[in-house]
Amino acid sequence: MSSEQSIFATLRGQSCIWAVAAIHGQADRLSALHHQLSREFQPGDQIVYLGNYSGHGQQIRQTIDELLLFRRAILARQDVDCDDIVFLRGAQEEMWQKLLQLQFAPNPQEVLQWMVSQGIEPTIEAYGASVQEAKLAAREGILSLTRWTSQLRQNLRALDGHATLMSVLRHAAFTENASLLFVHAGIDPQRPLSAQSDSFWWGSSAFAAITQPYGEYRRIVRGYDRTHAGVKETPFTLSLDGGCGFGGDLLAAQFGPDGTLLQVLKA
């Protein structure tokens, strides 16, 4: 498998596709949404989770467990394949990967403080560590920080399926017929898909300025919007973020094979 194939997911797009917005550690809302999805999901449908499963909210481990349990339940149905359920990497998951390599950062204390300002502290605590421990380790030096990140990795691996899920997150997903492109937070319309890099996680400002098709794709769908403005639809884009984790709703959108928005579920 090439590196490009491993970071992008291709969806058949022959039936409906469900897109789930940023969850932010709200396992209760995710469970309620899954109950609705379970009733609505039909053979041939596919699901794309648009990232930010962790961060901000306090039910991080329960959220990952709920994702894994629902995946197993859907896969147990007839004519459902593993490729029918796709998980994108969000900004929170990108930060988590960087956190596990914090000892290699040029200024680990500054990087850690920035991550905390972006909401990563509940995730650190969910896996049995604390920000204060990390700050102390960063002050003590690279060996202490390496021990801290190694313990964090060990804590992650101790939970069934958590490390595996983190290892299979995709950067983006698209349909074979180019009707839809799914991203986490944004995209740089001036760059090809293979050169987006951090734009998937931090390019939200450019997303709002898209006024024409991006390449061959008819519509781009994202699951995280800093303004948490709900469903924002334009001729070429759709933002799906009801503010889950910030006191708002968790949203899921159903799209038809041609990319048309059919309905929105709310929990």
Salt bridges, closest charged atoms under 4 A:
ASP65 OD1 - HIS162 NE2 2.76
GLU66 OE2 - HIS34 ND1 2.72
ASP84 OD1 - ARG12 NH1 2.59
GLU94 OE1 - ARG89 NH1 2.91
GLU94 OE2 - LYS98 NZ 2.55
ASP160 OD2 - ARG72 NH2 3.41
ASP188 OD2 - ARG191 NE 3.44
ASP225 OD1 - ARG222 NH2 3.44
ASP225 OD2 - LYS232 NZ 3.95
GLU233 OE2 - ARG219 NH2 2.84
ASP241 OD2 - HIS228 ND1 3.08
ASP249 OD1 - ARG29 NH1 3.40
